Amino acid sequence: MKSEHEIQSEIMLALSRADCTIIRTNVGKVRTETGRIFIAGPPKGWPDLTGFRHRDGRLILIEVKNEKGRLRPEQKHFAEFIQRFPVIYGVCRSADDAVKLLEANKCT
């Protein structure tokens, strides 16, 4: 079974070839010199990949899961929230899933 990291990399390559810009959403936690915890990145539930399609500028948000992966409650909440907007959003388990997601969301 492929790891989510491997699937992310394959999706990023496939969507780059499909004339999209895609970046991995990084999240991290560090302790500052003063001992304060600093959390960097978007809020919980934000998808793994963020980008846009060049030809129409539509925002692309992809949650990457391996074949057994399931959405956490905050990811489900985000999915329900974002469906109200004209963005391309989906849960993808492969590069093929991501390409199909783009094809299902033709230019408007």
N, C-alpha and C positions, 0 to 999 in steps of 0.2 A: 504494500500500500504506500502510495506517495505521501510525503509530508505536505502540510499546507504551504510551507515555505517553497517547496519545489513547484507546487501548483501555481503559486503566486508568480514565480519567475516565468513559468511557461505562459501564463495569461498576459503578463506584461509584454513579453516578446510578441505574442500573437496580436495583441491590440496595437502595439507600435507599428507592426506591419500593415495593420488596417487603418493607418493614418490617424492614430489617436496618441495623445500624450497621457501616460499613466504613471503614477508614483505610488510607492508603498507608503502607507500611513504609519509613521513611527510613533511609538509611545514609550516613555521611559520614566523611571523614578530615580532621583539621585539625592544624596544628602549634601547640603551646602557646607561650606567651611564653618558656618555658625551652628550647624546641627539641624537646620530646618530641612524638611523634606520638600523637594520640588518635583511636581509631576508635570512632565512635558507631553504635549500632544493633544488630540481632540478629546471630547467627552466619551465616556463609556458608551459602547454600542455603535460608534462610528465605524464604517466598513474598512476593510484591509487595504483596498486600492481606491484611489481617487484620481480622476483625470477628466479629459474632455475630448470630444470628437472634433477634428479640425474642420470638416466641411460645414458643420452647422453650429459648433460651439457648445453643444449639449453636454452637460455635466454627466460624468459616468462615476457611479459608486458601486463597487463590487465587494461583497462579503465572500471570502474564500473559505471553503470547507473541504476536507477530504471526504472519502466515501462514507465514513461513519460520523462525521462531524454534525453537530446540531447547533442551532442558534441559541444563545443565552437569552434570558429574559430581556435584557437591555437591547440586544440586537433585534429581537422580535418587535420591541417597542419602536426602535428606529425604523424598521421596515414598514410598519404601519404608518408612521408619521410621514416618511419621505414619499410614499405612494401618492400623496396629494399634490405633488409638484411635478412639473414636466422635466424630470431627470431620468436618466437611464440607470435603473437600480436592479440588482439581482444577486442571488446566491449562486455561485459557480463552483463546480467541483472539478473543472478541467478547462483547458484553453478552448476546446470546442464549445463548451457551455457559454463562455464569454463571447465568442464570435457569434453564436446563435442569438445571444442577448442583443448584440448590436444590430443584427439583421432583423430582429423582431421590432426594433425601434428605429424604423426608417426615418430619414430626414423629413421634417415637417415644413 
